[in-house]
Amino acid sequence: MNPLTVSCVGKVNVDIFYSVDEIKINNNHVSDSTAFSLGGKAANVSVALRKLGIQTNLVSAIGDDEFGDFVLSKLRDYGVSPLVSRKSGTKTGFTFIVVDRYGNNTMFNYLGANALLAVEDLQIYEADLLSSEIIFYQSGLGPELLVYLKRLKRKVFVEYTEPLPPEILEGVEFVSLNEEEALRVTNRQAVDDAINSLLSLGIRNIFVKIGGRGSLYASEMKKVFADAYKVNVVDTTGAGDSFSAGCIYGILNNFSEEYILRFANKCGAITCTRKGTTEAFPILKEVHECKF
């Protein structure tokens, strides 16, 4: 039997971390710790799933620079299949991430080659996409990418961070977003109203991250809440992506909605206890054995 495979379509970056005591506007900051890591939501989810034991592809775009070489090397180290288009004359995307003593992060993003990812790039890897049980797509890149993915008639899991035309979302199987994103993309003031607005668009299943309070699941049939796990936070970078990977893992394994939320919350919580992005994602054994 072929292993379950997830293809992740979207951004890949090089994350450059700076650790500081406190961020103050107009002040000079000296970091006592810096690091380079693989990043970008699609890349993060592909690695997080791979560490949970799921076969993954990453469909993305990089530049013809040293950062691009770094991306390819790290993906292969993690066992992710890099279905990557190299864009001549462009730079690979990168993100500066400043982390304070409380684990809060402030990010500065440069899209680079990510902005050039096109339907033509996806078509090159259509056979891989069609062989995927689920396709992960992050908004913030061209909505025409999602239109194309829906035509493949595979289950699509959308990380809904930036607004999309409402008609594109009709029939999307899964959506994940945090509370702030839910309020922003729906122009609502309360998360329940935002969820109802998203369901009215024809989205079938919605996962909402509500920070330290926990997470929510909603469909037309039911709504479920799961409390957050209490941990000593070191760095929150990548926790939301780890949560989304946990949701996808639960879907693939036919978990109940209640257990999907608990499993995904634990993935995110473990990530918060470690520095970095992809390095901080847990392996499956850690999720099962961790007791908070």
C-alpha positions as CSV (number, residue, x, y, z in Angstrom):
1,M,0.0,0.0,0.0
2,N,1.4,3.4,-0.9
3,P,2.1,5.7,2.0
4,L,-0.2,8.7,2.6
5,T,1.3,11.8,0.9
6,V,0.6,15.5,1.4
7,S,1.8,18.2,-1.0
8,C,2.3,21.7,0.4
9,V,2.0,24.6,-2.1
10,G,3.3,28.0,-1.0
11,K,6.1,29.9,0.5
12,V,9.6,28.8,1.5
13,N,12.0,31.1,3.2
14,V,15.2,31.3,5.0
15,D,14.5,32.4,8.6
16,I,17.1,34.5,10.3
17,F,16.7,34.7,14.1
18,Y,17.8,37.4,16.5
19,S,17.3,36.9,20.2
20,V,16.9,40.1,22.2
21,D,15.8,41.0,25.7
22,E,13.2,43.6,24.6
23,I,12.3,45.3,21.4
24,K,12.3,49.1,21.6
25,I,11.5,51.3,18.6
26,N,14.3,53.7,17.6
27,N,16.8,51.8,19.8
28,N,19.9,49.9,18.8
29,H,19.6,46.1,19.6
30,V,22.5,43.8,20.2
31,S,21.6,40.1,19.9
32,D,23.4,37.4,22.0
33,S,22.1,34.7,19.7
34,T,21.4,34.3,16.0
35,A,20.5,31.4,13.8
36,F,19.5,30.4,10.3
37,S,16.5,28.1,9.7
38,L,14.2,26.8,7.0
39,G,10.9,28.7,7.1
40,G,7.8,29.8,5.2
41,K,4.4,28.3,6.0
42,A,4.3,25.7,3.2
43,A,7.8,24.6,4.0
44,N,7.1,24.5,7.7
45,V,4.0,22.4,7.3
46,S,5.8,20.0,5.0
47,V,8.6,19.5,7.6
48,A,6.2,19.3,10.5
49,L,4.2,16.6,8.8
50,R,7.4,14.7,7.7
51,K,8.5,14.7,11.4
52,L,5.1,13.1,12.2
53,G,5.8,10.4,9.7
54,I,3.8,11.6,6.7
55,Q,5.4,11.7,3.2
56,T,5.5,15.3,1.9
57,N,6.2,17.3,-1.2
58,L,6.9,21.0,-1.2
59,V,5.8,22.9,-4.4
60,S,7.4,26.3,-4.2
61,A,9.8,28.8,-5.8
62,I,13.4,29.8,-4.9
63,G,16.0,32.1,-6.3
64,D,19.3,31.2,-8.0
65,D,21.3,32.2,-4.9
66,E,23.0,30.7,-1.8
67,F,19.8,30.9,0.2
68,G,18.2,28.7,-2.5
69,D,20.9,26.1,-2.1
70,F,20.4,26.3,1.7
71,V,16.6,25.6,1.2
72,L,17.2,22.6,-1.0
73,S,19.8,21.1,1.4
74,K,17.5,21.5,4.4
75,L,14.4,20.1,2.7
76,R,16.4,17.0,1.7
77,D,17.8,16.7,5.2
78,Y,14.3,16.6,6.6
79,G,13.2,14.1,3.9
80,V,10.8,16.4,2.1
81,S,10.6,16.0,-1.6
82,P,11.5,19.5,-3.1
83,L,9.3,20.1,-6.1
84,V,10.8,23.5,-6.4
85,S,11.0,25.9,-9.4
86,R,14.3,27.9,-9.5
87,K,13.6,31.5,-10.7
88,S,16.6,32.9,-12.5
89,G,17.7,36.4,-11.5
90,T,15.7,36.4,-8.3
91,K,16.4,36.1,-4.6
92,T,15.0,33.4,-2.3
93,G,12.5,34.7,0.2
94,F,13.8,35.4,3.7
95,T,12.4,36.5,7.0
96,F,14.1,38.4,9.9
97,I,12.6,37.1,13.2
98,V,13.3,39.0,16.4
99,V,12.5,37.0,19.5
100,D,12.2,38.7,22.9
101,R,12.8,37.2,26.4
102,Y,9.1,36.2,26.6
103,G,9.2,34.2,23.4
104,N,7.2,36.7,21.4
105,N,8.4,37.2,17.8
106,T,8.4,40.1,15.4
107,M,8.9,39.3,11.7
108,F,10.1,41.2,8.7
109,N,9.3,39.3,5.4
110,Y,10.8,39.5,2.0
111,L,8.8,37.5,-0.5
112,G,11.5,37.1,-3.2
113,A,10.9,34.2,-5.5
114,N,7.8,33.2,-3.7
115,A,5.9,36.0,-5.4
116,L,6.7,34.3,-8.8
117,L,5.1,30.9,-8.0
118,A,2.6,30.4,-10.9
119,V,0.1,27.9,-12.1
120,E,2.6,26.8,-14.7
121,D,5.0,25.7,-11.9
122,L,2.2,23.6,-10.4
123,Q,1.4,22.0,-13.7
124,I,4.9,20.6,-13.9
125,Y,4.2,18.6,-10.8
126,E,0.5,17.8,-11.5
127,A,1.1,14.0,-11.2
128,D,2.5,14.5,-7.7
129,L,-0.4,16.7,-6.7
130,L,-2.9,14.2,-8.0
131,S,-1.3,11.4,-6.0
132,S,-1.6,13.4,-2.8
133,E,-4.3,12.6,-0.2
134,I,-4.4,16.3,0.8
135,I,-3.0,19.4,-0.8
136,F,-2.0,22.3,1.6
137,Y,-2.2,25.8,0.2
138,Q,-1.4,29.1,1.9
139,S,-3.2,32.3,0.9
140,G,-1.1,35.4,0.3
141,L,0.1,34.0,-3.1
142,G,-1.9,34.2,-6.3
143,P,-5.6,33.0,-5.8
144,E,-5.3,31.5,-9.3
145,L,-3.2,28.8,-7.6
146,L,-6.1,27.8,-5.4
147,V,-8.5,27.8,-8.4
148,Y,-6.1,25.4,-10.2
149,L,-5.8,23.1,-7.1
150,K,-9.5,22.9,-6.7
151,R,-9.8,21.7,-10.3
152,L,-7.7,18.7,-9.4
153,K,-10.5,17.4,-7.3
154,R,-8.3,16.6,-4.3
155,K,-9.0,17.6,-0.7
156,V,-7.5,21.1,-0.2
157,F,-6.4,22.4,3.2
158,V,-6.1,26.2,3.1
159,E,-4.1,28.2,5.6
160,Y,-6.2,31.4,5.4
161,T,-3.9,34.2,6.4
162,E,-4.8,36.8,3.7
163,P,-8.2,37.6,2.1
164,L,-9.3,35.5,-0.9
165,P,-12.3,36.1,-3.3
166,P,-15.3,34.5,-1.5
167,E,-16.3,32.5,-4.6
168,I,-13.0,30.7,-4.6
169,L,-13.6,29.3,-1.1
170,E,-16.8,27.6,-1.9
171,G,-16.4,23.8,-1.5
172,V,-12.9,24.0,0.1
173,E,-12.7,21.0,2.4
174,F,-10.5,22.5,5.2
175,V,-9.4,25.9,6.4
176,S,-7.1,26.8,9.2
177,L,-6.5,30.3,10.6
178,N,-5.9,32.2,13.9
179,E,-8.4,34.4,15.7
180,E,-6.9,37.7,14.4
181,E,-6.9,36.4,10.8
182,A,-10.5,35.1,11.1
183,L,-11.7,38.6,12.2
184,R,-9.7,40.4,9.6
185,V,-10.6,38.3,6.5
186,T,-14.3,38.3,7.4
187,N,-14.4,41.9,8.8
188,R,-16.2,40.7,11.9
189,Q,-15.7,41.7,15.6
190,A,-16.3,38.3,17.2
191,V,-14.8,34.9,16.4
192,D,-18.2,33.1,16.4
193,D,-19.5,35.6,13.8
194,A,-16.3,35.1,11.8
195,I,-16.7,31.4,11.8
196,N,-20.4,31.6,10.7
197,S,-19.4,33.9,7.9
198,L,-16.7,31.5,6.7
199,L,-19.2,28.6,6.8
200,S,-21.7,30.6,4.8
201,L,-19.1,30.7,2.0
202,G,-19.3,26.9,1.6
203,I,-16.2,26.0,3.6
204,R,-16.8,22.5,5.1
205,N,-14.4,22.3,8.0
206,I,-12.7,25.2,9.9
207,F,-9.9,25.1,12.5
208,V,-9.3,28.3,14.5
209,K,-6.2,28.9,16.7
210,I,-7.1,31.2,19.7
211,G,-3.6,31.5,21.2
212,G,-3.2,30.7,24.9
213,R,-6.9,29.8,25.2
214,G,-6.8,26.9,22.9
215,S,-8.5,26.1,19.5
216,L,-11.9,25.6,17.8
217,Y,-13.3,23.4,15.2
218,A,-16.5,24.2,13.3
219,S,-18.6,22.8,10.5
220,E,-22.3,23.1,9.7
221,M,-23.0,20.0,11.9
222,K,-20.9,20.8,15.0
223,K,-18.6,23.1,16.9
224,V,-15.8,21.9,19.3
225,F,-13.4,23.7,21.6
226,A,-10.2,22.4,23.1
227,D,-8.2,24.0,25.9
228,A,-4.6,25.0,25.3
229,Y,-1.8,23.2,27.1
230,K,0.1,25.3,29.6
231,V,3.9,25.4,28.8
232,N,6.9,27.6,29.5
233,V,7.1,29.5,26.2
234,V,10.6,29.9,24.7
235,D,9.7,30.9,21.1
236,T,6.3,31.0,19.5
237,T,7.7,30.9,15.9
238,G,6.1,28.1,13.9
239,A,3.6,27.1,16.5
240,G,0.6,27.8,14.2
241,D,2.2,25.8,11.4
242,S,2.8,22.9,13.8
243,F,-0.9,23.1,14.8
244,S,-2.0,23.0,11.1
245,A,0.3,20.0,10.5
246,G,-1.3,18.3,13.6
247,C,-4.8,18.9,12.1
248,I,-3.8,17.4,8.8
249,Y,-2.2,14.4,10.5
250,G,-5.4,13.9,12.5
251,I,-7.5,14.1,9.3
252,L,-5.4,11.6,7.5
253,N,-5.7,9.2,10.5
254,N,-9.5,9.7,10.9
255,F,-9.3,11.2,14.4
256,S,-12.4,12.7,15.9
257,E,-12.6,16.4,15.7
258,E,-12.1,16.6,19.5
259,Y,-8.9,14.5,19.3
260,I,-7.6,16.4,16.3
261,L,-7.7,19.6,18.3
262,R,-6.0,18.0,21.3
263,F,-3.3,16.5,19.1
264,A,-2.8,19.7,17.1
265,N,-2.7,21.8,20.3
266,K,0.0,19.5,21.7
267,C,2.1,19.9,18.5
268,G,1.9,23.7,18.8
269,A,2.6,23.7,22.5
270,I,5.7,21.5,22.2
271,T,7.0,23.8,19.4
272,C,6.6,26.8,21.7
273,T,9.0,25.2,24.2
274,R,12.0,25.3,21.8
275,K,13.9,27.8,19.8
276,G,13.7,28.0,16.0
277,T,11.1,26.9,13.5
278,T,11.5,23.6,11.8
279,E,14.0,22.4,14.4
280,A,11.3,22.9,17.1
281,F,8.6,20.7,15.5
282,P,8.0,17.5,17.4
283,I,8.3,14.0,16.1
284,L,5.3,11.7,16.6
285,K,6.7,9.8,19.6
286,E,7.2,13.1,21.4
287,V,3.5,14.1,20.8
288,H,2.2,10.8,22.1
289,E,4.5,10.6,25.1
290,C,4.5,14.3,26.2
291,K,2.5,15.0,29.4
292,F,1.8,18.6,30.2
